[in-house]
Amino acid sequence: MWRLLLMVLLFSVGCSGDRAVPVTPPPAAEQLKVGLGEVSKAGQLGSAADGLATLISQLKETDPEKAAELEADLEKLRAARGPAAIRAKAKAMAEKL
């Protein structure tokens, strides 16, 4: 009985530390570079285009000129046909970051 009580007491004390740890997401430019790298590796755009567009919108807050350039490039990337063209355009976009 005492062992059970001791185990419950130790367990409840060990698990009571509800401290929130702040998490800061990486900057949009970093996330965009990673995303473009993945597109470049895969040679496919698919639904990643929406995520890239969102990140470019976030980039507008810190670097509107670069974001405008990348928006135009994203349209060209969406229009690209074939894995080689997609890889080349995604790599070129990533190098701008």
TORGU-366166 format. One record per residue (C-alpha): residue in three letters; x, y, z; residue number from 1. Coordinates in pm, 1 decimal. Layout:
! residues N
<node aa="ALA" X="X" Y="Y" Z="Z" i="NUM"/>
...
! end
This chain:
! residues 97
<node aa="MET" X="0.0" Y="0.0" Z="0.0" i="1"/>
<node aa="TRP" X="275.8" Y="242.6" Z="93.4" i="2"/>
<node aa="ARG" X="463.9" Y="163.7" Z="-224.2" i="3"/>
<node aa="LEU" X="157.1" Y="241.1" Z="-431.6" i="4"/>
<node aa="LEU" X="102.2" Y="568.5" Z="-247.7" i="5"/>
<node aa="LEU" X="467.7" Y="661.7" Z="-291.8" i="6"/>
<node aa="MET" X="455.9" Y="582.3" Z="-664.6" i="7"/>
<node aa="VAL" X="141.2" Y="790.5" Z="-713.2" i="8"/>
<node aa="LEU" X="295.9" Y="1079.1" Z="-519.2" i="9"/>
<node aa="LEU" X="619.4" Y="1069.4" Z="-720.3" i="10"/>
<node aa="PHE" X="430.5" Y="1041.3" Z="-1048.1" i="11"/>
<node aa="SER" X="204.2" Y="1335.5" Z="-970.8" i="12"/>
<node aa="VAL" X="494.2" Y="1556.9" Z="-861.5" i="13"/>
<node aa="GLY" X="699.8" Y="1466.5" Z="-1168.1" i="14"/>
<node aa="CYS" X="417.0" Y="1541.3" Z="-1410.6" i="15"/>
<node aa="SER" X="291.2" Y="1865.2" Z="-1262.6" i="16"/>
<node aa="GLY" X="539.2" Y="2095.2" Z="-1438.6" i="17"/>
<node aa="ASP" X="313.7" Y="2265.1" Z="-1694.3" i="18"/>
<node aa="ARG" X="556.2" Y="2525.0" Z="-1821.1" i="19"/>
<node aa="ALA" X="485.1" Y="2667.1" Z="-2163.0" i="20"/>
<node aa="VAL" X="787.8" Y="2678.9" Z="-2386.3" i="21"/>
<node aa="PRO" X="764.3" Y="2950.7" Z="-2650.2" i="22"/>
<node aa="VAL" X="827.0" Y="2826.2" Z="-3002.1" i="23"/>
<node aa="THR" X="938.3" Y="3068.0" Z="-3267.9" i="24"/>
<node aa="PRO" X="885.2" Y="2943.0" Z="-3623.1" i="25"/>
<node aa="PRO" X="1169.2" Y="2999.1" Z="-3867.9" i="26"/>
<node aa="PRO" X="1145.8" Y="3311.4" Z="-4084.2" i="27"/>
<node aa="ALA" X="936.0" Y="3283.8" Z="-4400.7" i="28"/>
<node aa="ALA" X="1246.9" Y="3313.8" Z="-4619.0" i="29"/>
<node aa="GLU" X="1403.8" Y="3007.9" Z="-4453.4" i="30"/>
<node aa="GLN" X="1084.8" Y="2804.9" Z="-4483.1" i="31"/>
<node aa="LEU" X="1048.8" Y="2912.2" Z="-4845.6" i="32"/>
<node aa="LYS" X="1404.0" Y="2806.0" Z="-4925.1" i="33"/>
<node aa="VAL" X="1343.0" Y="2463.7" Z="-4770.3" i="34"/>
<node aa="GLY" X="1015.5" Y="2424.6" Z="-4958.5" i="35"/>
<node aa="LEU" X="1174.5" Y="2520.3" Z="-5288.4" i="36"/>
<node aa="GLY" X="1454.7" Y="2275.1" Z="-5218.0" i="37"/>
<node aa="GLU" X="1199.9" Y="1997.2" Z="-5173.6" i="38"/>
<node aa="VAL" X="1026.9" Y="2091.8" Z="-5499.3" i="39"/>
<node aa="SER" X="1363.8" Y="2098.1" Z="-5671.5" i="40"/>
<node aa="LYS" X="1447.6" Y="1750.0" Z="-5543.6" i="41"/>
<node aa="ALA" X="1110.1" Y="1604.6" Z="-5638.9" i="42"/>
<node aa="GLY" X="1072.5" Y="1776.9" Z="-5975.0" i="43"/>
<node aa="GLN" X="702.1" Y="1815.0" Z="-5896.3" i="44"/>
<node aa="LEU" X="508.7" Y="2113.2" Z="-5770.1" i="45"/>
<node aa="GLY" X="157.8" Y="1986.5" Z="-5692.0" i="46"/>
<node aa="SER" X="-4.2" Y="2120.1" Z="-5377.5" i="47"/>
<node aa="ALA" X="325.8" Y="2268.6" Z="-5257.4" i="48"/>
<node aa="ALA" X="242.5" Y="2572.5" Z="-5472.6" i="49"/>
<node aa="ASP" X="-18.1" Y="2685.6" Z="-5220.0" i="50"/>
<node aa="GLY" X="226.4" Y="2659.7" Z="-4932.0" i="51"/>
<node aa="LEU" X="490.2" Y="2850.0" Z="-5126.6" i="52"/>
<node aa="ALA" X="236.6" Y="3123.1" Z="-5207.6" i="53"/>
<node aa="THR" X="152.5" Y="3155.6" Z="-4837.6" i="54"/>
<node aa="LEU" X="518.4" Y="3187.3" Z="-4744.9" i="55"/>
<node aa="ILE" X="574.1" Y="3447.8" Z="-5015.5" i="56"/>
<node aa="SER" X="281.1" Y="3646.5" Z="-4870.2" i="57"/>
<node aa="GLN" X="448.3" Y="3630.6" Z="-4528.4" i="58"/>
<node aa="LEU" X="776.2" Y="3744.9" Z="-4683.2" i="59"/>
<node aa="LYS" X="600.9" Y="4063.2" Z="-4803.2" i="60"/>
<node aa="GLU" X="607.3" Y="4187.7" Z="-4443.6" i="61"/>
<node aa="THR" X="987.2" Y="4187.7" Z="-4425.1" i="62"/>
<node aa="ASP" X="1102.1" Y="4210.8" Z="-4788.0" i="63"/>
<node aa="PRO" X="828.1" Y="4329.0" Z="-5025.4" i="64"/>
<node aa="GLU" X="1058.3" Y="4365.2" Z="-5327.3" i="65"/>
<node aa="LYS" X="1190.7" Y="4011.2" Z="-5303.8" i="66"/>
<node aa="ALA" X="837.8" Y="3882.0" Z="-5240.1" i="67"/>
<node aa="ALA" X="708.6" Y="4052.6" Z="-5555.4" i="68"/>
<node aa="GLU" X="988.8" Y="3898.0" Z="-5759.5" i="69"/>
<node aa="LEU" X="922.1" Y="3554.2" Z="-5612.3" i="70"/>
<node aa="GLU" X="548.8" Y="3586.8" Z="-5681.1" i="71"/>
<node aa="ALA" X="624.5" Y="3637.0" Z="-6049.2" i="72"/>
<node aa="ASP" X="865.4" Y="3343.3" Z="-6038.8" i="73"/>
<node aa="LEU" X="603.3" Y="3125.6" Z="-5870.5" i="74"/>
<node aa="GLU" X="366.6" Y="3185.7" Z="-6162.2" i="75"/>
<node aa="LYS" X="643.3" Y="3076.0" Z="-6399.1" i="76"/>
<node aa="LEU" X="706.8" Y="2771.7" Z="-6179.5" i="77"/>
<node aa="ARG" X="336.9" Y="2681.8" Z="-6193.2" i="78"/>
<node aa="ALA" X="349.8" Y="2707.0" Z="-6571.8" i="79"/>
<node aa="ALA" X="665.3" Y="2494.6" Z="-6599.5" i="80"/>
<node aa="ARG" X="618.0" Y="2157.7" Z="-6766.8" i="81"/>
<node aa="GLY" X="830.1" Y="1856.6" Z="-6691.8" i="82"/>
<node aa="PRO" X="1047.8" Y="1766.8" Z="-6393.4" i="83"/>
<node aa="ALA" X="1363.6" Y="1924.9" Z="-6536.5" i="84"/>
<node aa="ALA" X="1195.8" Y="2264.0" Z="-6589.5" i="85"/>
<node aa="ILE" X="1038.1" Y="2253.3" Z="-6244.2" i="86"/>
<node aa="ARG" X="1369.9" Y="2162.4" Z="-6081.0" i="87"/>
<node aa="ALA" X="1553.8" Y="2442.0" Z="-6261.0" i="88"/>
<node aa="LYS" X="1298.1" Y="2709.6" Z="-6174.0" i="89"/>
<node aa="ALA" X="1266.6" Y="2601.9" Z="-5808.4" i="90"/>
<node aa="LYS" X="1645.5" Y="2598.9" Z="-5772.9" i="91"/>
<node aa="ALA" X="1673.1" Y="2945.8" Z="-5928.1" i="92"/>
<node aa="MET" X="1408.5" Y="3077.6" Z="-5689.5" i="93"/>
<node aa="ALA" X="1581.5" Y="2924.5" Z="-5387.4" i="94"/>
<node aa="GLU" X="1910.1" Y="3087.6" Z="-5487.0" i="95"/>
<node aa="LYS" X="1742.0" Y="3429.4" Z="-5458.4" i="96"/>
<node aa="LEU" X="1684.6" Y="3375.3" Z="-5087.7" i="97"/>
! end
